[in-house]
Amino acid sequence: MRFLLDTHTFIWFVTDSPKLSLSAKALIEDEYNEKLFSTASIWEMAIKHSLGKLRFDLPLQTFVK
């Protein structure tokens, strides 16, 4: 199956947020599913990070490689 992750879903996944449902987490973790991510989401996170509205424990580049 192929999935396009939106910005919030991606952030919730990489931060292990309880906001992400267990079924969504399982679908993302399934190695047989193809996960896609929009360049616009990377741009959105970079802007929010530069404004101090979004923080990660690791550099943003670590998550979007």
N, C-alpha and C positions, 0 to 999 in steps of 0.2 A: 504494500500500500504506500502511497505517496502523500506526504503532509507538508503544507506550507505553514510554518510556525509564525504567529504574529509576535510582536515585540514583547508583550506581557507574558505570553506563554514561554518564550525563550528565557526571559529574566527569571520567572518563577522556577523554571527547570534548573538553570545553572545555580540558583541560590537555594535550591531545595525548599522552596516556599510551600507552606501548607495550603496556599491558595490554589495550587495545581492539583487537580483531582488525581487519585491513584490510577484511574483508567487512562488518563492522558499521559501520566508519567510512564506507565507501562508501554503505551504505544510509541512514545519517543525513545524509550530504551530498547525496544525491539530491533535487533540488528537487521531484520529482514524488511523493515520499513524504511523508505527513503525520506529523509528529512530535508526540506528546503527552507531557506531563510532569505528574506528580501534585503537587498542592499539598502532600501529605504529604512529598514529597521536598524541597521548598523549606523546609518547617518543619524537617526533619531536618538539612539543611545549615546552616540558621541557628543551630540549637542547637549543633551541633558547632563551628561557627565561633566562637560566643560563648564556648565552653569552651576554645578554642585548639587543638582537635583537627583543624581543617580550615582551611587557608589557601589563598588565591588571590592572584595577582599584582594582580588588579583587584578592586574591590568586588563582593560577592556579587550585588548588584542588577543589575550589568552583565550577568551571565550569565542571569538569569531573567526578563528583560524580554520 
